[in-house]
Amino acid sequence: MTSAERAQWQADQDAKDAAWERELEWRHITRKLEALYGAVKAGDGSEYTRQRVGRLEALQQALMGFPAALAD
């Protein structure tokens, strides 16, 4: 394997790893949001819960390619 092939292989692996990490992050955020939505439905309307939901939703939007959502 030449150094150029090795560099290309490494770039491909890095891209795959980044995609996998984004997928895992998405799943983690989704699980947290589902639990929080359940808490809200069960009657937890606290400011803290609303803030957590807002932050996690903004984080999901950032992962979808809208980083400006984190600025709010």
CHARMM internal coordinates of N, CA and C (Angstrom, degrees):
IC EDIT
DIST 1 N 1 CA 1.4469
DIST 1 CA 1 C 1.5319
ANGL 1 N 1 CA 1 C 107.83
DIST 1 C 2 N 1.3062
ANGL 1 CA 1 C 2 N 115.46
DIHE 1 N 1 CA 1 C 2 N 124.32
DIST 2 N 2 CA 1.4591
ANGL 1 C 2 N 2 CA 119.23
DIHE 1 CA 1 C 2 N 2 CA 179.55
DIST 2 CA 2 C 1.5221
ANGL 2 N 2 CA 2 C 109.46
DIHE 1 C 2 N 2 CA 2 C -76.48
DIST 2 C 3 N 1.3158
ANGL 2 CA 2 C 3 N 114.55
DIHE 2 N 2 CA 2 C 3 N 167.96
DIST 3 N 3 CA 1.4630
ANGL 2 C 3 N 3 CA 118.16
DIHE 2 CA 2 C 3 N 3 CA -179.18
DIST 3 CA 3 C 1.5314
ANGL 3 N 3 CA 3 C 111.31
DIHE 2 C 3 N 3 CA 3 C -65.50
DIST 3 C 4 N 1.3223
ANGL 3 CA 3 C 4 N 117.98
DIHE 3 N 3 CA 3 C 4 N -32.58
DIST 4 N 4 CA 1.4670
ANGL 3 C 4 N 4 CA 120.99
DIHE 3 CA 3 C 4 N 4 CA 177.76
DIST 4 CA 4 C 1.5294
ANGL 4 N 4 CA 4 C 110.38
DIHE 3 C 4 N 4 CA 4 C -68.22
DIST 4 C 5 N 1.3318
ANGL 4 CA 4 C 5 N 116.33
DIHE 4 N 4 CA 4 C 5 N -41.28
DIST 5 N 5 CA 1.4593
ANGL 4 C 5 N 5 CA 119.91
DIHE 4 CA 4 C 5 N 5 CA 177.42
DIST 5 CA 5 C 1.5278
ANGL 5 N 5 CA 5 C 110.62
DIHE 4 C 5 N 5 CA 5 C -65.03
DIST 5 C 6 N 1.3197
ANGL 5 CA 5 C 6 N 114.61
DIHE 5 N 5 CA 5 C 6 N -41.19
DIST 6 N 6 CA 1.4679
ANGL 5 C 6 N 6 CA 119.59
DIHE 5 CA 5 C 6 N 6 CA 178.88
DIST 6 CA 6 C 1.5248
ANGL 6 N 6 CA 6 C 110.23
DIHE 5 C 6 N 6 CA 6 C -63.06
DIST 6 C 7 N 1.3153
ANGL 6 CA 6 C 7 N 117.67
DIHE 6 N 6 CA 6 C 7 N -42.76
DIST 7 N 7 CA 1.4567
ANGL 6 C 7 N 7 CA 121.13
DIHE 6 CA 6 C 7 N 7 CA 179.27
DIST 7 CA 7 C 1.5244
ANGL 7 N 7 CA 7 C 111.02
DIHE 6 C 7 N 7 CA 7 C -63.56
DIST 7 C 8 N 1.3308
ANGL 7 CA 7 C 8 N 116.63
DIHE 7 N 7 CA 7 C 8 N -40.46
DIST 8 N 8 CA 1.4675
ANGL 7 C 8 N 8 CA 120.24
DIHE 7 CA 7 C 8 N 8 CA 178.31
DIST 8 CA 8 C 1.5206
ANGL 8 N 8 CA 8 C 110.84
DIHE 7 C 8 N 8 CA 8 C -66.29
DIST 8 C 9 N 1.3329
ANGL 8 CA 8 C 9 N 116.15
DIHE 8 N 8 CA 8 C 9 N -42.65
DIST 9 N 9 CA 1.4587
ANGL 8 C 9 N 9 CA 120.46
DIHE 8 CA 8 C 9 N 9 CA 178.11
DIST 9 CA 9 C 1.5304
ANGL 9 N 9 CA 9 C 110.38
DIHE 8 C 9 N 9 CA 9 C -60.66
DIST 9 C 10 N 1.3312
ANGL 9 CA 9 C 10 N 115.96
DIHE 9 N 9 CA 9 C 10 N -43.88
DIST 10 N 10 CA 1.4672
ANGL 9 C 10 N 10 CA 120.06
DIHE 9 CA 9 C 10 N 10 CA -179.88
DIST 10 CA 10 C 1.5281
ANGL 10 N 10 CA 10 C 110.86
DIHE 9 C 10 N 10 CA 10 C -64.16
DIST 10 C 11 N 1.3171
ANGL 10 CA 10 C 11 N 117.23
DIHE 10 N 10 CA 10 C 11 N -40.57
DIST 11 N 11 CA 1.4713
ANGL 10 C 11 N 11 CA 120.62
DIHE 10 CA 10 C 11 N 11 CA 177.92
DIST 11 CA 11 C 1.5290
ANGL 11 N 11 CA 11 C 110.54
DIHE 10 C 11 N 11 CA 11 C -63.02
DIST 11 C 12 N 1.3299
ANGL 11 CA 11 C 12 N 116.53
DIHE 11 N 11 CA 11 C 12 N -41.51
DIST 12 N 12 CA 1.4643
ANGL 11 C 12 N 12 CA 120.66
DIHE 11 CA 11 C 12 N 12 CA 177.54
DIST 12 CA 12 C 1.5321
ANGL 12 N 12 CA 12 C 111.17
DIHE 11 C 12 N 12 CA 12 C -62.81
DIST 12 C 13 N 1.3160
ANGL 12 CA 12 C 13 N 116.31
DIHE 12 N 12 CA 12 C 13 N -43.90
DIST 13 N 13 CA 1.4647
ANGL 12 C 13 N 13 CA 120.37
DIHE 12 CA 12 C 13 N 13 CA 179.05
DIST 13 CA 13 C 1.5220
ANGL 13 N 13 CA 13 C 111.28
DIHE 12 C 13 N 13 CA 13 C -64.05
DIST 13 C 14 N 1.3257
ANGL 13 CA 13 C 14 N 116.57
DIHE 13 N 13 CA 13 C 14 N -41.40
DIST 14 N 14 CA 1.4636
ANGL 13 C 14 N 14 CA 120.43
DIHE 13 CA 13 C 14 N 14 CA 178.61
DIST 14 CA 14 C 1.5253
ANGL 14 N 14 CA 14 C 111.05
DIHE 13 C 14 N 14 CA 14 C -62.21
DIST 14 C 15 N 1.3341
ANGL 14 CA 14 C 15 N 116.91
DIHE 14 N 14 CA 14 C 15 N -40.15
DIST 15 N 15 CA 1.4683
ANGL 14 C 15 N 15 CA 120.75
DIHE 14 CA 14 C 15 N 15 CA 178.32
DIST 15 CA 15 C 1.5242
ANGL 15 N 15 CA 15 C 110.75
DIHE 14 C 15 N 15 CA 15 C -65.44
DIST 15 C 16 N 1.3299
ANGL 15 CA 15 C 16 N 116.93
DIHE 15 N 15 CA 15 C 16 N -41.74
DIST 16 N 16 CA 1.4645
ANGL 15 C 16 N 16 CA 120.54
DIHE 15 CA 15 C 16 N 16 CA 178.45
DIST 16 CA 16 C 1.5275
ANGL 16 N 16 CA 16 C 110.89
DIHE 15 C 16 N 16 CA 16 C -64.81
DIST 16 C 17 N 1.3310
ANGL 16 CA 16 C 17 N 116.51
DIHE 16 N 16 CA 16 C 17 N -42.14
DIST 17 N 17 CA 1.4595
ANGL 16 C 17 N 17 CA 120.62
DIHE 16 CA 16 C 17 N 17 CA 178.67
DIST 17 CA 17 C 1.5295
ANGL 17 N 17 CA 17 C 111.00
DIHE 16 C 17 N 17 CA 17 C -62.90
DIST 17 C 18 N 1.3170
ANGL 17 CA 17 C 18 N 116.89
DIHE 17 N 17 CA 17 C 18 N -42.52
DIST 18 N 18 CA 1.4682
ANGL 17 C 18 N 18 CA 120.65
DIHE 17 CA 17 C 18 N 18 CA 179.22
DIST 18 CA 18 C 1.5249
ANGL 18 N 18 CA 18 C 111.05
DIHE 17 C 18 N 18 CA 18 C -63.57
DIST 18 C 19 N 1.3259
ANGL 18 CA 18 C 19 N 116.89
DIHE 18 N 18 CA 18 C 19 N -41.27
DIST 19 N 19 CA 1.4609
ANGL 18 C 19 N 19 CA 120.54
DIHE 18 CA 18 C 19 N 19 CA 178.63
DIST 19 CA 19 C 1.5291
ANGL 19 N 19 CA 19 C 110.73
DIHE 18 C 19 N 19 CA 19 C -64.20
DIST 19 C 20 N 1.3180
ANGL 19 CA 19 C 20 N 116.55
DIHE 19 N 19 CA 19 C 20 N -41.32
DIST 20 N 20 CA 1.4599
ANGL 19 C 20 N 20 CA 120.97
DIHE 19 CA 19 C 20 N 20 CA 179.03
DIST 20 CA 20 C 1.5271
ANGL 20 N 20 CA 20 C 110.82
DIHE 19 C 20 N 20 CA 20 C -64.52
DIST 20 C 21 N 1.3318
ANGL 20 CA 20 C 21 N 116.66
DIHE 20 N 20 CA 20 C 21 N -42.66
DIST 21 N 21 CA 1.4612
ANGL 20 C 21 N 21 CA 120.07
DIHE 20 CA 20 C 21 N 21 CA 179.30
DIST 21 CA 21 C 1.5239
ANGL 21 N 21 CA 21 C 111.31
DIHE 20 C 21 N 21 CA 21 C -64.76
DIST 21 C 22 N 1.3412
ANGL 21 CA 21 C 22 N 117.45
DIHE 21 N 21 CA 21 C 22 N -37.82
DIST 22 N 22 CA 1.4731
ANGL 21 C 22 N 22 CA 120.19
DIHE 21 CA 21 C 22 N 22 CA 175.83
DIST 22 CA 22 C 1.5260
ANGL 22 N 22 CA 22 C 110.19
DIHE 21 C 22 N 22 CA 22 C -63.47
DIST 22 C 23 N 1.3281
ANGL 22 CA 22 C 23 N 116.87
DIHE 22 N 22 CA 22 C 23 N -41.17
DIST 23 N 23 CA 1.4674
ANGL 22 C 23 N 23 CA 120.95
DIHE 22 CA 22 C 23 N 23 CA 178.74
DIST 23 CA 23 C 1.5252
ANGL 23 N 23 CA 23 C 110.92
DIHE 22 C 23 N 23 CA 23 C -61.73
DIST 23 C 24 N 1.3229
ANGL 23 CA 23 C 24 N 116.56
DIHE 23 N 23 CA 23 C 24 N -45.41
DIST 24 N 24 CA 1.4602
ANGL 23 C 24 N 24 CA 119.90
DIHE 23 CA 23 C 24 N 24 CA 178.95
DIST 24 CA 24 C 1.5186
ANGL 24 N 24 CA 24 C 111.36
DIHE 23 C 24 N 24 CA 24 C -63.66
DIST 24 C 25 N 1.3136
ANGL 24 CA 24 C 25 N 117.31
DIHE 24 N 24 CA 24 C 25 N -41.44
DIST 25 N 25 CA 1.4625
ANGL 24 C 25 N 25 CA 121.42
DIHE 24 CA 24 C 25 N 25 CA 178.10
DIST 25 CA 25 C 1.5289
ANGL 25 N 25 CA 25 C 110.08
DIHE 24 C 25 N 25 CA 25 C -62.27
DIST 25 C 26 N 1.3286
ANGL 25 CA 25 C 26 N 116.52
DIHE 25 N 25 CA 25 C 26 N -42.92
DIST 26 N 26 CA 1.4661
ANGL 25 C 26 N 26 CA 120.98
DIHE 25 CA 25 C 26 N 26 CA 179.51
DIST 26 CA 26 C 1.5306
ANGL 26 N 26 CA 26 C 110.33
DIHE 25 C 26 N 26 CA 26 C -59.76
DIST 26 C 27 N 1.3290
ANGL 26 CA 26 C 27 N 115.98
DIHE 26 N 26 CA 26 C 27 N -46.06
DIST 27 N 27 CA 1.4642
ANGL 26 C 27 N 27 CA 120.10
DIHE 26 CA 26 C 27 N 27 CA -179.55
DIST 27 CA 27 C 1.5221
ANGL 27 N 27 CA 27 C 111.55
DIHE 26 C 27 N 27 CA 27 C -62.94
DIST 27 C 28 N 1.3119
ANGL 27 CA 27 C 28 N 116.16
DIHE 27 N 27 CA 27 C 28 N -41.15
DIST 28 N 28 CA 1.4607
ANGL 27 C 28 N 28 CA 121.06
DIHE 27 CA 27 C 28 N 28 CA 179.97
DIST 28 CA 28 C 1.5288
ANGL 28 N 28 CA 28 C 110.57
DIHE 27 C 28 N 28 CA 28 C -63.23
DIST 28 C 29 N 1.3102
ANGL 28 CA 28 C 29 N 116.88
DIHE 28 N 28 CA 28 C 29 N -46.53
DIST 29 N 29 CA 1.4620
ANGL 28 C 29 N 29 CA 121.20
DIHE 28 CA 28 C 29 N 29 CA 179.33
DIST 29 CA 29 C 1.5271
ANGL 29 N 29 CA 29 C 110.14
DIHE 28 C 29 N 29 CA 29 C -63.49
DIST 29 C 30 N 1.3214
ANGL 29 CA 29 C 30 N 117.08
DIHE 29 N 29 CA 29 C 30 N -41.61
DIST 30 N 30 CA 1.4661
ANGL 29 C 30 N 30 CA 121.07
DIHE 29 CA 29 C 30 N 30 CA -179.80
DIST 30 CA 30 C 1.5223
ANGL 30 N 30 CA 30 C 111.03
DIHE 29 C 30 N 30 CA 30 C -61.55
DIST 30 C 31 N 1.3268
ANGL 30 CA 30 C 31 N 117.25
DIHE 30 N 30 CA 30 C 31 N -42.84
DIST 31 N 31 CA 1.4744
ANGL 30 C 31 N 31 CA 120.00
DIHE 30 CA 30 C 31 N 31 CA 178.06
DIST 31 CA 31 C 1.5233
ANGL 31 N 31 CA 31 C 111.02
DIHE 30 C 31 N 31 CA 31 C -61.84
DIST 31 C 32 N 1.3262
ANGL 31 CA 31 C 32 N 116.48
DIHE 31 N 31 CA 31 C 32 N -43.40
DIST 32 N 32 CA 1.4637
ANGL 31 C 32 N 32 CA 119.74
DIHE 31 CA 31 C 32 N 32 CA 178.69
DIST 32 CA 32 C 1.5239
ANGL 32 N 32 CA 32 C 111.09
DIHE 31 C 32 N 32 CA 32 C -62.60
DIST 32 C 33 N 1.3360
ANGL 32 CA 32 C 33 N 116.08
DIHE 32 N 32 CA 32 C 33 N -44.53
DIST 33 N 33 CA 1.4620
ANGL 32 C 33 N 33 CA 119.52
DIHE 32 CA 32 C 33 N 33 CA 179.94
DIST 33 CA 33 C 1.5249
ANGL 33 N 33 CA 33 C 111.69
DIHE 32 C 33 N 33 CA 33 C -63.34
DIST 33 C 34 N 1.3177
ANGL 33 CA 33 C 34 N 117.42
DIHE 33 N 33 CA 33 C 34 N -41.84
DIST 34 N 34 CA 1.4636
ANGL 33 C 34 N 34 CA 119.83
DIHE 33 CA 33 C 34 N 34 CA 179.18
DIST 34 CA 34 C 1.5208
ANGL 34 N 34 CA 34 C 111.04
DIHE 33 C 34 N 34 CA 34 C -60.43
DIST 34 C 35 N 1.3253
ANGL 34 CA 34 C 35 N 116.81
DIHE 34 N 34 CA 34 C 35 N -40.18
DIST 35 N 35 CA 1.4655
ANGL 34 C 35 N 35 CA 120.37
DIHE 34 CA 34 C 35 N 35 CA 177.71
DIST 35 CA 35 C 1.5297
ANGL 35 N 35 CA 35 C 110.42
DIHE 34 C 35 N 35 CA 35 C -65.78
DIST 35 C 36 N 1.3160
ANGL 35 CA 35 C 36 N 116.80
DIHE 35 N 35 CA 35 C 36 N -42.04
DIST 36 N 36 CA 1.4631
ANGL 35 C 36 N 36 CA 119.91
DIHE 35 CA 35 C 36 N 36 CA 179.54
DIST 36 CA 36 C 1.5240
ANGL 36 N 36 CA 36 C 111.55
DIHE 35 C 36 N 36 CA 36 C -67.55
DIST 36 C 37 N 1.3332
ANGL 36 CA 36 C 37 N 117.64
DIHE 36 N 36 CA 36 C 37 N -40.31
DIST 37 N 37 CA 1.4606
ANGL 36 C 37 N 37 CA 120.24
DIHE 36 CA 36 C 37 N 37 CA 176.81
DIST 37 CA 37 C 1.5278
ANGL 37 N 37 CA 37 C 110.05
DIHE 36 C 37 N 37 CA 37 C -61.18
DIST 37 C 38 N 1.3268
ANGL 37 CA 37 C 38 N 116.22
DIHE 37 N 37 CA 37 C 38 N -38.94
DIST 38 N 38 CA 1.4595
ANGL 37 C 38 N 38 CA 120.12
DIHE 37 CA 37 C 38 N 38 CA 176.41
DIST 38 CA 38 C 1.5166
ANGL 38 N 38 CA 38 C 111.97
DIHE 37 C 38 N 38 CA 38 C -63.10
DIST 38 C 39 N 1.3210
ANGL 38 CA 38 C 39 N 116.47
DIHE 38 N 38 CA 38 C 39 N -40.36
DIST 39 N 39 CA 1.4575
ANGL 38 C 39 N 39 CA 120.42
DIHE 38 CA 38 C 39 N 39 CA 178.40
DIST 39 CA 39 C 1.5259
ANGL 39 N 39 CA 39 C 110.90
DIHE 38 C 39 N 39 CA 39 C -65.17
DIST 39 C 40 N 1.3155
ANGL 39 CA 39 C 40 N 116.37
DIHE 39 N 39 CA 39 C 40 N -40.53
DIST 40 N 40 CA 1.4647
ANGL 39 C 40 N 40 CA 120.05
DIHE 39 CA 39 C 40 N 40 CA 178.84
DIST 40 CA 40 C 1.5248
ANGL 40 N 40 CA 40 C 109.64
DIHE 39 C 40 N 40 CA 40 C -64.49
DIST 40 C 41 N 1.3234
ANGL 40 CA 40 C 41 N 116.15
DIHE 40 N 40 CA 40 C 41 N -43.20
DIST 41 N 41 CA 1.4650
ANGL 40 C 41 N 41 CA 120.43
DIHE 40 CA 40 C 41 N 41 CA 179.51
DIST 41 CA 41 C 1.5256
ANGL 41 N 41 CA 41 C 111.02
DIHE 40 C 41 N 41 CA 41 C -63.31
DIST 41 C 42 N 1.3322
ANGL 41 CA 41 C 42 N 116.45
DIHE 41 N 41 CA 41 C 42 N -32.87
DIST 42 N 42 CA 1.4636
ANGL 41 C 42 N 42 CA 121.44
DIHE 41 CA 41 C 42 N 42 CA 179.73
DIST 42 CA 42 C 1.5253
ANGL 42 N 42 CA 42 C 112.44
DIHE 41 C 42 N 42 CA 42 C -79.03
DIST 42 C 43 N 1.3361
ANGL 42 CA 42 C 43 N 116.64
DIHE 42 N 42 CA 42 C 43 N -3.84
DIST 43 N 43 CA 1.4592
ANGL 42 C 43 N 43 CA 118.79
DIHE 42 CA 42 C 43 N 43 CA 175.41
DIST 43 CA 43 C 1.5133
ANGL 43 N 43 CA 43 C 116.04
DIHE 42 C 43 N 43 CA 43 C 116.45
DIST 43 C 44 N 1.3228
ANGL 43 CA 43 C 44 N 118.59
DIHE 43 N 43 CA 43 C 44 N 1.49
DIST 44 N 44 CA 1.4682
ANGL 43 C 44 N 44 CA 120.50
DIHE 43 CA 43 C 44 N 44 CA 178.60
DIST 44 CA 44 C 1.5267
ANGL 44 N 44 CA 44 C 108.89
DIHE 43 C 44 N 44 CA 44 C -83.71
DIST 44 C 45 N 1.3010
ANGL 44 CA 44 C 45 N 115.86
DIHE 44 N 44 CA 44 C 45 N 94.38
DIST 45 N 45 CA 1.4605
ANGL 44 C 45 N 45 CA 120.24
DIHE 44 CA 44 C 45 N 45 CA -179.99
DIST 45 CA 45 C 1.5121
ANGL 45 N 45 CA 45 C 112.09
DIHE 44 C 45 N 45 CA 45 C -105.78
DIST 45 C 46 N 1.3282
ANGL 45 CA 45 C 46 N 117.00
DIHE 45 N 45 CA 45 C 46 N 28.00
DIST 46 N 46 CA 1.4646
ANGL 45 C 46 N 46 CA 120.23
DIHE 45 CA 45 C 46 N 46 CA -176.51
DIST 46 CA 46 C 1.5292
ANGL 46 N 46 CA 46 C 111.54
DIHE 45 C 46 N 46 CA 46 C -68.15
DIST 46 C 47 N 1.2941
ANGL 46 CA 46 C 47 N 114.02
DIHE 46 N 46 CA 46 C 47 N 155.82
DIST 47 N 47 CA 1.4667
ANGL 46 C 47 N 47 CA 120.68
DIHE 46 CA 46 C 47 N 47 CA 178.88
DIST 47 CA 47 C 1.5256
ANGL 47 N 47 CA 47 C 110.47
DIHE 46 C 47 N 47 CA 47 C -61.42
DIST 47 C 48 N 1.3191
ANGL 47 CA 47 C 48 N 116.20
DIHE 47 N 47 CA 47 C 48 N -39.82
DIST 48 N 48 CA 1.4631
ANGL 47 C 48 N 48 CA 120.95
DIHE 47 CA 47 C 48 N 48 CA -179.96
DIST 48 CA 48 C 1.5316
ANGL 48 N 48 CA 48 C 111.06
DIHE 47 C 48 N 48 CA 48 C -59.48
DIST 48 C 49 N 1.3291
ANGL 48 CA 48 C 49 N 116.66
DIHE 48 N 48 CA 48 C 49 N -45.02
DIST 49 N 49 CA 1.4685
ANGL 48 C 49 N 49 CA 120.43
DIHE 48 CA 48 C 49 N 49 CA 179.76
DIST 49 CA 49 C 1.5180
ANGL 49 N 49 CA 49 C 110.46
DIHE 48 C 49 N 49 CA 49 C -64.43
DIST 49 C 50 N 1.3211
ANGL 49 CA 49 C 50 N 117.47
DIHE 49 N 49 CA 49 C 50 N -43.47
DIST 50 N 50 CA 1.4671
ANGL 49 C 50 N 50 CA 120.57
DIHE 49 CA 49 C 50 N 50 CA 178.25
DIST 50 CA 50 C 1.5232
ANGL 50 N 50 CA 50 C 111.16
DIHE 49 C 50 N 50 CA 50 C -61.19
DIST 50 C 51 N 1.3217
ANGL 50 CA 50 C 51 N 117.18
DIHE 50 N 50 CA 50 C 51 N -39.64
DIST 51 N 51 CA 1.4627
ANGL 50 C 51 N 51 CA 120.70
DIHE 50 CA 50 C 51 N 51 CA 178.61
DIST 51 CA 51 C 1.5251
ANGL 51 N 51 CA 51 C 111.04
DIHE 50 C 51 N 51 CA 51 C -65.49
DIST 51 C 52 N 1.3150
ANGL 51 CA 51 C 52 N 116.64
DIHE 51 N 51 CA 51 C 52 N -42.32
DIST 52 N 52 CA 1.4724
ANGL 51 C 52 N 52 CA 120.08
DIHE 51 CA 51 C 52 N 52 CA 178.54
DIST 52 CA 52 C 1.5199
ANGL 52 N 52 CA 52 C 111.07
DIHE 51 C 52 N 52 CA 52 C -62.31
DIST 52 C 53 N 1.3336
ANGL 52 CA 52 C 53 N 116.46
DIHE 52 N 52 CA 52 C 53 N -43.35
DIST 53 N 53 CA 1.4682
ANGL 52 C 53 N 53 CA 120.35
DIHE 52 CA 52 C 53 N 53 CA 178.06
DIST 53 CA 53 C 1.5263
ANGL 53 N 53 CA 53 C 109.51
DIHE 52 C 53 N 53 CA 53 C -60.89
DIST 53 C 54 N 1.3174
ANGL 53 CA 53 C 54 N 116.75
DIHE 53 N 53 CA 53 C 54 N -45.72
DIST 54 N 54 CA 1.4646
ANGL 53 C 54 N 54 CA 120.54
DIHE 53 CA 53 C 54 N 54 CA -179.95
DIST 54 CA 54 C 1.5237
ANGL 54 N 54 CA 54 C 112.88
DIHE 53 C 54 N 54 CA 54 C -60.43
DIST 54 C 55 N 1.3304
ANGL 54 CA 54 C 55 N 116.18
DIHE 54 N 54 CA 54 C 55 N -43.00
DIST 55 N 55 CA 1.4681
ANGL 54 C 55 N 55 CA 119.83
DIHE 54 CA 54 C 55 N 55 CA 179.69
DIST 55 CA 55 C 1.5195
ANGL 55 N 55 CA 55 C 111.63
DIHE 54 C 55 N 55 CA 55 C -65.75
DIST 55 C 56 N 1.3231
ANGL 55 CA 55 C 56 N 116.76
DIHE 55 N 55 CA 55 C 56 N -42.90
DIST 56 N 56 CA 1.4629
ANGL 55 C 56 N 56 CA 119.74
DIHE 55 CA 55 C 56 N 56 CA -179.49
DIST 56 CA 56 C 1.5270
ANGL 56 N 56 CA 56 C 111.57
DIHE 55 C 56 N 56 CA 56 C -68.79
DIST 56 C 57 N 1.3183
ANGL 56 CA 56 C 57 N 117.36
DIHE 56 N 56 CA 56 C 57 N -37.52
DIST 57 N 57 CA 1.4679
ANGL 56 C 57 N 57 CA 119.50
DIHE 56 CA 56 C 57 N 57 CA 176.54
DIST 57 CA 57 C 1.5299
ANGL 57 N 57 CA 57 C 110.65
DIHE 56 C 57 N 57 CA 57 C -64.69
DIST 57 C 58 N 1.3361
ANGL 57 CA 57 C 58 N 116.75
DIHE 57 N 57 CA 57 C 58 N -39.56
DIST 58 N 58 CA 1.4670
ANGL 57 C 58 N 58 CA 120.27
DIHE 57 CA 57 C 58 N 58 CA 177.33
DIST 58 CA 58 C 1.5276
ANGL 58 N 58 CA 58 C 110.39
DIHE 57 C 58 N 58 CA 58 C -64.39
DIST 58 C 59 N 1.3146
ANGL 58 CA 58 C 59 N 116.74
DIHE 58 N 58 CA 58 C 59 N -39.03
DIST 59 N 59 CA 1.4594
ANGL 58 C 59 N 59 CA 120.56
DIHE 58 CA 58 C 59 N 59 CA 178.31
DIST 59 CA 59 C 1.5292
ANGL 59 N 59 CA 59 C 111.01
DIHE 58 C 59 N 59 CA 59 C -64.21
DIST 59 C 60 N 1.3238
ANGL 59 CA 59 C 60 N 117.02
DIHE 59 N 59 CA 59 C 60 N -39.78
DIST 60 N 60 CA 1.4605
ANGL 59 C 60 N 60 CA 119.64
DIHE 59 CA 59 C 60 N 60 CA 176.38
DIST 60 CA 60 C 1.5296
ANGL 60 N 60 CA 60 C 110.58
DIHE 59 C 60 N 60 CA 60 C -63.78
DIST 60 C 61 N 1.3150
ANGL 60 CA 60 C 61 N 117.29
DIHE 60 N 60 CA 60 C 61 N -41.21
DIST 61 N 61 CA 1.4596
ANGL 60 C 61 N 61 CA 119.89
DIHE 60 CA 60 C 61 N 61 CA 178.71
DIST 61 CA 61 C 1.5213
ANGL 61 N 61 CA 61 C 110.48
DIHE 60 C 61 N 61 CA 61 C -63.25
DIST 61 C 62 N 1.3191
ANGL 61 CA 61 C 62 N 117.38
DIHE 61 N 61 CA 61 C 62 N -38.04
DIST 62 N 62 CA 1.4608
ANGL 61 C 62 N 62 CA 120.56
DIHE 61 CA 61 C 62 N 62 CA 177.66
DIST 62 CA 62 C 1.5289
ANGL 62 N 62 CA 62 C 110.49
DIHE 61 C 62 N 62 CA 62 C -63.77
DIST 62 C 63 N 1.3275
ANGL 62 CA 62 C 63 N 116.67
DIHE 62 N 62 CA 62 C 63 N -39.84
DIST 63 N 63 CA 1.4587
ANGL 62 C 63 N 63 CA 120.08
DIHE 62 CA 62 C 63 N 63 CA 177.96
DIST 63 CA 63 C 1.5247
ANGL 63 N 63 CA 63 C 111.90
DIHE 62 C 63 N 63 CA 63 C -67.34
DIST 63 C 64 N 1.3311
ANGL 63 CA 63 C 64 N 116.74
DIHE 63 N 63 CA 63 C 64 N -24.66
DIST 64 N 64 CA 1.4620
ANGL 63 C 64 N 64 CA 120.43
DIHE 63 CA 63 C 64 N 64 CA 177.58
DIST 64 CA 64 C 1.5244
ANGL 64 N 64 CA 64 C 111.94
DIHE 63 C 64 N 64 CA 64 C -83.40
DIST 64 C 65 N 1.3290
ANGL 64 CA 64 C 65 N 117.03
DIHE 64 N 64 CA 64 C 65 N -2.87
DIST 65 N 65 CA 1.4550
ANGL 64 C 65 N 65 CA 120.11
DIHE 64 CA 64 C 65 N 65 CA 176.18
DIST 65 CA 65 C 1.5142
ANGL 65 N 65 CA 65 C 114.75
DIHE 64 C 65 N 65 CA 65 C 109.12
DIST 65 C 66 N 1.3220
ANGL 65 CA 65 C 66 N 117.31
DIHE 65 N 65 CA 65 C 66 N 15.53
DIST 66 N 66 CA 1.4530
ANGL 65 C 66 N 66 CA 121.30
DIHE 65 CA 65 C 66 N 66 CA 179.46
DIST 66 CA 66 C 1.5269
ANGL 66 N 66 CA 66 C 109.85
DIHE 65 C 66 N 66 CA 66 C -121.14
DIST 66 C 67 N 1.3381
ANGL 66 CA 66 C 67 N 117.74
DIHE 66 N 66 CA 66 C 67 N 72.62
DIST 67 N 67 CA 1.4624
ANGL 66 C 67 N 67 CA 120.51
DIHE 66 CA 66 C 67 N 67 CA -175.50
DIST 67 CA 67 C 1.5225
ANGL 67 N 67 CA 67 C 113.97
DIHE 66 C 67 N 67 CA 67 C -64.29
DIST 67 C 68 N 1.3261
ANGL 67 CA 67 C 68 N 117.40
DIHE 67 N 67 CA 67 C 68 N -18.66
DIST 68 N 68 CA 1.4624
ANGL 67 C 68 N 68 CA 120.14
DIHE 67 CA 67 C 68 N 68 CA 179.06
DIST 68 CA 68 C 1.5307
ANGL 68 N 68 CA 68 C 111.14
DIHE 67 C 68 N 68 CA 68 C -63.40
DIST 68 C 69 N 1.3310
ANGL 68 CA 68 C 69 N 117.52
DIHE 68 N 68 CA 68 C 69 N -20.38
DIST 69 N 69 CA 1.4572
ANGL 68 C 69 N 69 CA 120.97
DIHE 68 CA 68 C 69 N 69 CA 179.02
DIST 69 CA 69 C 1.5139
ANGL 69 N 69 CA 69 C 111.35
DIHE 68 C 69 N 69 CA 69 C -62.84
DIST 69 C 70 N 1.3172
ANGL 69 CA 69 C 70 N 117.95
DIHE 69 N 69 CA 69 C 70 N -26.51
DIST 70 N 70 CA 1.4660
ANGL 69 C 70 N 70 CA 121.03
DIHE 69 CA 69 C 70 N 70 CA 179.63
DIST 70 CA 70 C 1.5193
ANGL 70 N 70 CA 70 C 112.51
DIHE 69 C 70 N 70 CA 70 C -75.31
DIST 70 C 71 N 1.3137
ANGL 70 CA 70 C 71 N 117.65
DIHE 70 N 70 CA 70 C 71 N -16.01
DIST 71 N 71 CA 1.4546
ANGL 70 C 71 N 71 CA 121.05
DIHE 70 CA 70 C 71 N 71 CA -177.36
DIST 71 CA 71 C 1.5244
ANGL 71 N 71 CA 71 C 112.11
DIHE 70 C 71 N 71 CA 71 C -76.87
DIST 71 C 72 N 1.3185
ANGL 71 CA 71 C 72 N 117.32
DIHE 71 N 71 CA 71 C 72 N -19.91
DIST 72 N 72 CA 1.4698
ANGL 71 C 72 N 72 CA 119.83
DIHE 71 CA 71 C 72 N 72 CA -177.09
DIST 72 CA 72 C 1.4991
ANGL 72 N 72 CA 72 C 111.82
DIHE 71 C 72 N 72 CA 72 C -73.90
END
COOR INIT
IC SEED 1 N 1 CA 1 C
IC BUILD
